[in-house]
Structures are given as structure tokens and as C-alpha cells.
Amino acid sequence: MSLELIILIAGGGIALVVLLIGVFISGRAETSELDDRLEEAIQEDVEEEYEDVTEKEQRRPVTDWLNTRLTGSSWAEKTSDLLAKADIKMRPGEYAALLVVAAFGGALIVYFISGNMAVGIFGALIGFFLPGMYVKRTQKGRLKSFDD
């Protein structure tokens, strides 16, 4: 195995792990929000104690770290607007991680198909732009459904 392939696989693996951790933690947070709503409807007496527990459950260390790094940047603001217009429940930090994983995935797939690292880099570019194309398509579909 060449050094480039090892670096590519290691980087893709790390990006995939970071994305999976973020998705797992975010998914847990969504269920805790539903639990919050149900708890309010059933027992308003216990609300203060329950909120202390759910605040700890809602912490998302990986995505929070990414979002704090991206907060205030024009890219994060534009991305947040695009995701909201497409009704995609994702924060800019999660979307950035998705871009990295998609780029590594595209590079690996194209590299394994072609066996050429230069073509693999072309696959990384394709993988990087695919999530953006999906967001734009979803946004257009949502606007079209509002018009109808």
C-alpha cells in the first residue's frame, strides 16, 4: 500500500467517526426534546428537576465544538440559511463534517474503481459538492411545494 492511500483511508476513517459521533449525539438530543414535551404535558410539578437532567443529555460535544469554531463566519450563516430553507435539520458544524466525509468517501470510491490517485482526487471534489447539490435540490422542491 502506498503512503497516500494509507493517509487517505486514515483521514476518511477519522472523518467518518467524527460524523457518526455527531449524528449519534444529535439523534439522542432530538429524542430528549420529545421527552421534554411529553413530560411537560404529564407532570408540570417535576419540570425543574427534569430540565436539569435533560440539559446534560442535550450536550453535543463534537458538533458544539465545530459550531463554536464556525460561529460568526459568513460561511456558517449562509449554510444555516440554506439548510433552513431546505428544511434540513442540521447545524453548520454537522454539515461541514458531512462535506469532509463525502469528499473522503468520493475519493475512496473513485480510487478503488480507477486505481489512480489523481482520479481519486477528482472523486473527492465530486463527493464534496454532492451534499450541496442535494441541499439545493431539496430547497427547490420545498419552494415548489409551497407554490402549489
C-alpha positions as CSV (number, residue, x, y, z in Angstrom):
1,M,0.0,0.0,0.0
2,S,1.2,3.5,-0.8
3,L,1.5,6.2,1.8
4,E,-1.1,8.3,0.0
5,L,-3.6,5.5,0.2
6,I,-2.9,5.0,3.9
7,I,-3.3,8.7,4.7
8,L,-6.5,8.8,2.6
9,I,-8.0,5.9,4.4
10,A,-7.0,7.1,7.8
11,G,-8.4,10.6,7.2
12,G,-11.6,9.2,5.8
13,G,-11.9,6.9,8.8
14,I,-11.4,9.8,11.2
15,A,-13.9,12.0,9.4
16,L,-16.5,9.2,9.4
17,V,-16.0,8.5,13.1
18,V,-16.5,12.3,13.9
19,L,-19.6,12.4,11.7
20,L,-21.1,9.3,13.3
21,I,-20.5,10.6,16.8
22,G,-22.1,13.9,15.9
23,V,-25.1,12.2,14.3
24,F,-25.5,9.8,17.3
25,I,-25.3,12.6,19.8
26,S,-27.7,14.8,17.8
27,G,-30.1,12.0,17.4
28,R,-30.2,11.4,21.2
29,A,-30.8,15.1,21.7
30,E,-33.9,15.0,19.4
31,T,-35.4,12.2,21.5
32,S,-34.7,14.1,24.7
33,E,-36.6,17.1,23.3
34,L,-39.6,14.8,22.6
35,D,-39.3,13.5,26.1
36,D,-39.3,17.1,27.4
37,R,-42.6,17.9,25.7
38,L,-44.2,14.7,26.9
39,E,-43.0,15.3,30.4
40,E,-44.5,18.9,30.4
41,A,-47.9,17.6,29.4
42,I,-48.0,14.9,32.0
43,Q,-46.2,16.3,35.1
44,E,-45.7,20.0,35.4
45,D,-44.7,19.5,39.1
46,V,-41.4,17.7,38.2
47,E,-40.4,20.2,35.5
48,E,-37.5,21.8,37.3
49,E,-35.8,18.5,38.2
50,Y,-36.3,17.0,34.8
51,E,-34.8,20.1,32.9
52,D,-31.6,19.7,34.9
53,V,-31.3,16.1,33.6
54,T,-32.2,17.0,30.0
55,E,-29.7,19.8,29.8
56,K,-26.9,17.2,30.4
57,E,-28.4,14.9,27.8
58,Q,-28.6,17.7,25.2
59,R,-24.9,18.4,25.2
60,R,-23.3,17.6,21.8
61,P,-19.5,17.9,22.3
62,V,-18.4,17.2,18.7
63,T,-20.9,19.3,16.9
64,D,-20.8,22.0,19.5
65,W,-17.1,22.3,19.1
66,L,-17.4,22.5,15.3
67,N,-20.2,25.1,15.6
68,T,-18.2,27.3,18.0
69,R,-15.3,27.3,15.6
70,L,-17.7,28.3,12.7
71,T,-19.9,30.7,14.6
72,G,-19.7,34.2,13.2
73,S,-18.3,33.2,9.9
74,S,-20.2,34.2,6.8
75,W,-20.0,30.6,5.6
76,A,-21.8,29.4,8.7
77,E,-24.5,32.0,8.3
78,K,-25.1,31.2,4.6
79,T,-25.1,27.5,5.3
80,S,-27.5,27.9,8.1
81,D,-29.9,29.8,5.9
82,L,-29.6,27.3,3.1
83,L,-30.3,24.3,5.4
84,A,-33.2,26.1,7.0
85,K,-34.7,27.0,3.6
86,A,-34.4,23.3,2.6
87,D,-35.9,22.2,5.9
88,I,-32.9,20.1,6.8
89,K,-32.4,19.7,10.5
90,M,-28.6,20.1,10.5
91,R,-26.3,22.7,12.0
92,P,-23.4,24.2,10.1
93,G,-20.9,22.2,12.0
94,E,-22.6,18.9,11.2
95,Y,-22.9,20.0,7.5
96,A,-19.1,20.7,7.5
97,A,-18.4,17.3,8.8
98,L,-20.7,15.8,6.2
99,L,-18.8,17.6,3.5
100,V,-15.5,16.2,4.7
101,V,-16.8,12.6,4.9
102,A,-18.5,12.9,1.5
103,A,-15.2,14.1,0.0
104,F,-13.2,11.2,1.5
105,G,-15.9,8.8,0.5
106,G,-15.9,10.0,-3.1
107,A,-12.1,9.9,-3.2
108,L,-12.0,6.3,-1.9
109,I,-14.7,5.0,-4.2
110,V,-13.2,6.6,-7.3
111,Y,-9.7,5.5,-6.3
112,F,-10.8,1.9,-5.8
113,I,-12.6,1.9,-9.1
114,S,-9.8,3.5,-11.1
115,G,-6.7,2.6,-9.1
116,N,-5.3,6.1,-9.8
117,M,-4.8,8.7,-7.1
118,A,-5.2,11.7,-9.4
119,V,-8.6,10.4,-10.4
120,G,-9.3,9.8,-6.7
121,I,-8.8,13.5,-6.1
122,F,-11.4,14.2,-8.8
123,G,-13.7,11.9,-6.9
124,A,-13.1,13.9,-3.7
125,L,-14.2,17.0,-5.5
126,I,-17.4,15.3,-6.7
127,G,-18.1,14.0,-3.2
128,F,-17.5,17.4,-1.7
129,F,-20.1,19.0,-4.0
130,L,-22.8,16.3,-3.7
131,P,-24.3,17.4,-0.4
132,G,-24.6,21.0,-1.7
133,M,-26.4,19.8,-4.8
134,Y,-28.8,17.8,-2.5
135,V,-29.5,20.8,-0.4
136,K,-30.2,23.0,-3.4
137,R,-32.5,20.3,-4.9
138,T,-34.4,19.9,-1.6
139,Q,-34.7,23.7,-1.3
140,K,-36.2,24.0,-4.8
141,G,-38.6,21.1,-4.2
142,R,-39.8,22.7,-1.0
143,L,-40.3,26.1,-2.7
144,K,-42.2,24.3,-5.5
145,S,-44.5,22.6,-2.9
146,F,-45.2,26.0,-1.3
147,D,-46.2,27.4,-4.7
148,D,-48.7,24.6,-5.3
